């Protein structure tokens, strides 16, 4: 298992497309750390 660290600017156009990639990595058993704003917290979780 590896660890991936992501972050993006607080904008839907940057955050929303990245969610599919993050989800796939988690499903493959990777540890994902994502830095963002509270505005997008529930969407990312």
N, C-alpha and C positions, 0 to 999 in steps of 0.2 A: 504494500500500500504506500502511496506517495501522498504528499501534501501539496495543495494548490492554493495560492493566495490571489484573490481578485479584488478589484475596486473599480468604481466608476463614478463619473460625475452624477449629481442628483437630477437626472432627467430620464423620462420614460423611454426615450429613443436610445439611450445607452444601457439602461438597466434591463428593460423587458427582453430584448433579444438575447442577452447573456444568460437569462434564466434557464433556457433549454440546455445550454452547455453545462451549466452548474448542476442541473438535475441529472444529466447523463453521467457526469463524473461521480456524483454521489451514488448513483445506482450501480456503478462499476466498483464501488467500495473505496473510492478515493476520499481523503479528508479534504474538505474545502473550507477555506476561511474567506469570508467576503466582507469587505469594508464598504459601508455606504451610510446613508442618512436614515434617521428614524422614519422618515416619510415612506420609505420603501421596505421597512423591516418586515411587516406581515407578508408582503409579496414575496420576499426572498425566503423567509422561513417556510 
